[in-house]
């Protein structure tokens, strides 16, 4: 148990979450499917479903912001690469398609990041079950 407490730096929590692992212990197995987590980590027993109806609103907002930022960066990069004669129709269709797909692709990452952010601000609550 001491080893888990030693590596609770913010960077470690976020890096674990980005890799779809438990933010607290770093082990795999918290994801049942691409969109659903188990109720707790099978290794360290971190409660993933806090039982609050609005708990993951922050994760949804983080997902929306991250997805739109990724789309805008990709759009600007494509615009700069194709300048001075950008294919506007192709850029528009690509940006729309990317804007629809990106939230689904980024969902587990942003949900994990939200759990990591919660561990930073409420570490004592994460150790109690339900």
RODO-2510 file (C-alpha; in nm, 4 decimals, decimal comma):
residues 130
     n   res          X          Y          Z
     1     x     0,0000     0,0000     0,0000
     2     x     0,2908     0,2367     0,0666
     3     x     0,4054     0,2091    -0,2947
     4     x     0,0714     0,3420    -0,4203
     5     x     0,0909     0,6467    -0,1965
     6     x     0,4449     0,7346    -0,3053
     7     x     0,3568     0,7908    -0,6713
     8     x     0,0561     1,0206    -0,6442
     9     x     0,2062     1,3145    -0,8288
    10     x    -0,0326     1,5049    -1,0506
    11     x     0,1666     1,4115    -1,3586
    12     x     0,1541     1,0401    -1,2715
    13     x    -0,2223     1,0550    -1,2128
    14     x    -0,2815     1,2266    -1,5467
    15     x    -0,0418     1,0000    -1,7393
    16     x    -0,2177     0,6904    -1,6051
    17     x    -0,5570     0,8326    -1,6981
    18     x    -0,4460     0,9173    -2,0530
    19     x    -0,3353     0,5552    -2,0971
    20     x    -0,6816     0,4291    -1,9855
    21     x    -0,5520     0,2926    -1,6563
    22     x    -0,6575     0,3457    -1,2987
    23     x    -0,5422     0,6966    -1,2057
    24     x    -0,4507     0,5872    -0,8532
    25     x    -0,2579     0,2602    -0,9018
    26     x    -0,1892     0,2536    -1,2780
    27     x    -0,3247    -0,0964    -1,3370
    28     x    -0,5476    -0,1935    -1,6258
    29     x    -0,8954    -0,3335    -1,5918
    30     x    -1,1070    -0,0335    -1,4990
    31     x    -1,2808    -0,0238    -1,8388
    32     x    -1,5615    -0,2747    -1,9052
    33     x    -1,6132    -0,1356    -2,2573
    34     x    -1,4942     0,1707    -2,4478
    35     x    -1,7694     0,3799    -2,2850
    36     x    -1,8256     0,2130    -1,9457
    37     x    -1,6032     0,1700    -1,6442
    38     x    -1,6375    -0,0929    -1,3751
    39     x    -1,7693     0,0320    -1,0423
    40     x    -1,4200     0,0152    -0,8878
    41     x    -1,0606    -0,0677    -0,9758
    42     x    -1,0019    -0,4426    -0,9401
    43     x    -0,6528    -0,3815    -0,7967
    44     x    -0,6720    -0,0850    -0,5558
    45     x    -1,0506    -0,0679    -0,5067
    46     x    -1,0716     0,2961    -0,6171
    47     x    -1,4410     0,3747    -0,6486
    48     x    -1,4945     0,4868    -1,0088
    49     x    -1,8691     0,5442    -0,9906
    50     x    -1,9121     0,8000    -0,7142
    51     x    -2,2876     0,7502    -0,6957
    52     x    -2,3535     1,1152    -0,7701
    53     x    -2,5910     1,1732    -1,0594
    54     x    -2,3976     1,4770    -1,1827
    55     x    -2,0426     1,3561    -1,1106
    56     x    -1,9400     1,3036    -1,4725
    57     x    -2,0767     1,6328    -1,6082
    58     x    -1,7249     1,7641    -1,5692
    59     x    -1,5943     1,4724    -1,7754
    60     x    -1,8480     1,5480    -2,0479
    61     x    -1,7442     1,9131    -2,0521
    62     x    -1,3766     1,8179    -2,0589
    63     x    -1,4531     1,5781    -2,3454
    64     x    -1,6325     1,8491    -2,5415
    65     x    -1,3548     2,1032    -2,4935
    66     x    -1,0765     1,8549    -2,5751
    67     x    -1,2561     1,7257    -2,8847
    68     x    -1,3192     2,0728    -3,0203
    69     x    -0,9613     2,1819    -2,9505
    70     x    -0,8306     1,8775    -3,1380
    71     x    -1,0595     1,9581    -3,4318
    72     x    -0,9500     2,3213    -3,4405
    73     x    -0,5799     2,2333    -3,4232
    74     x    -0,6238     1,9781    -3,7040
    75     x    -0,8190     2,2311    -3,9110
    76     x    -0,5579     2,5041    -3,8693
    77     x    -0,2759     2,2577    -3,9436
    78     x    -0,4513     2,1403    -4,2611
    79     x    -0,5146     2,5023    -4,3586
    80     x    -0,1491     2,5962    -4,3130
    81     x    -0,0266     2,2904    -4,5033
    82     x    -0,2514     2,3613    -4,8023
    83     x    -0,2031     2,7393    -4,8075
    84     x    -0,2282     2,9480    -5,0381
    85     x    -0,5002     2,7458    -5,2120
    86     x    -0,6790     2,5491    -4,9395
    87     x    -0,9525     2,3067    -5,0469
    88     x    -1,2297     2,4733    -4,8477
    89     x    -1,4960     2,2112    -4,9146
    90     x    -1,2662     1,9255    -4,8166
    91     x    -1,1544     2,1122    -4,5039
    92     x    -1,5152     2,1789    -4,4058
    93     x    -1,6262     1,8176    -4,4561
    94     x    -1,3178     1,6870    -4,2784
    95     x    -1,3662     1,9220    -3,9840
    96     x    -1,7325     1,8254    -3,9468
    97     x    -1,6530     1,4536    -3,9641
    98     x    -1,3676     1,4944    -3,7171
    99     x    -1,5903     1,6989    -3,4834
   100     x    -1,8434     1,4160    -3,4776
   101     x    -1,5883     1,1362    -3,4268
   102     x    -1,3447     1,3033    -3,1833
   103     x    -1,5717     1,3043    -2,8738
   104     x    -1,6253     0,9292    -2,9041
   105     x    -1,2555     0,8582    -2,9504
   106     x    -1,1517     1,0859    -2,6629
   107     x    -1,4247     0,9782    -2,4197
   108     x    -1,2257     0,7225    -2,2157
   109     x    -0,9273     0,9567    -2,1957
   110     x    -1,1310     1,2528    -2,0729
   111     x    -1,3298     1,0411    -1,8270
   112     x    -1,0035     0,9054    -1,6866
   113     x    -0,8625     1,2571    -1,6677
   114     x    -1,1728     1,3671    -1,4785
   115     x    -1,1140     1,0856    -1,2271
   116     x    -0,7511     1,1975    -1,1933
   117     x    -0,8580     1,5590    -1,1379
   118     x    -1,0997     1,4373    -0,8698
   119     x    -0,8198     1,2425    -0,7002
   120     x    -0,6089     1,5573    -0,6918
   121     x    -0,8830     1,7584    -0,5216
   122     x    -1,0569     1,4865    -0,3165
   123     x    -0,8063     1,2097    -0,2347
   124     x    -0,9691     1,1138     0,0945
   125     x    -1,3103     1,0654    -0,0692
   126     x    -1,1598     0,8301    -0,3283
   127     x    -1,0506     0,5868    -0,0594
   128     x    -1,3961     0,5340     0,0863
   129     x    -1,6450     0,3026    -0,0785
   130     x    -1,9789     0,4568    -0,1730
***
